[in-house]
Amino acid sequence: MSKEEVIRYWRLSSRRAEEWREIRLESLRVAPEAFDTDLTDWQDRPLADFAARLDTVPTFASGAEIGSPLAVASWQAQLDARDPQRGWLLSVYARPKARGRGYAEAAIRAALEDAALAGMSSAGLHVHADNTRAISLYRRLGFVETGRENLVNMRGMPEIEMILPFRATEGRA
């Protein structure tokens, strides 16, 4: 007899900094090519730095149990002068055992909903051009490639920019 897996999601506040610290450091160890920061930038930081990040960058986790994140996603506004009403999806990571099980999608959807509620008109992201699983997930969520050329991450690896326009009614009363 198998039970249907229940996916829960929650916002990571500064009170939950230890949860984020653990999965953030893992993400930088397991998938360093996916991020524009290094493990060395974060591994020796005090917990207060992780808490401060959660106070300024909305971050969501998902898992089978609240308090045990299997995936995370964050968003931030005003990272692109071309469109100040675009929220940018960042720091997306799913633990290897959670991949393909809906946890990343749940964390991403929570982040996107929060961005829309904050008044963003769209969401954008950059994804490593060879990360076909992530690109497929983003396409399923409605993101489309912008066609912007010559994007590379801090390691000089090619990236794809994708955008998801929000419907006019999302995030508005």
C-alpha positions, 0 to 999 in steps of 0.5 A: 500500500502506498501513500500519496506524497503530500508536498508542503511549502512555507516561507523561510523567515529569519527564524528559520535561518538554520533550515536555509543555511543547511540547504543553501550550503548543500546546493553550493556543494552539489550544484556549484555551476547553477549559482553566481556565488561560491561555497567559499562565499557562504560556508564560514558566514555566521547564522545571522548572515543567513537570517539577514538574507531571509529578511530581505529576499523572499525565500520559500521551501517545500518538503514532506514536513514543514521544517525539513526543506527538500527544495527552495526558491527565492525571488528579488525585485529590481535586479534589471533596470530594463523592467523594475516590475519584474521579479527575478527567480533565484537560488532554486535548488532541489535536493537530489532525492527530491528531484522529479517529485514536485518539490522544486515546482512547489517552492517555485510556485510559492515564490512566483505567487509572492512576487505577483502579490507584491505587484510584479508584472512578470518573473525572470530567470537565468538558467544554465543552457545545459540544464535541460531538466530545469529548462523543461520545468520552467517551460511547464510553468509557463516561462518562455525564452527571451532570445537574449544572446551572449549571456554567461554566468560568473564561471563563463558558462552560457545561460538562457534568460526566460520570462513568465508574464503574470496575468493582470489579475494575479497579485491584485485585489 
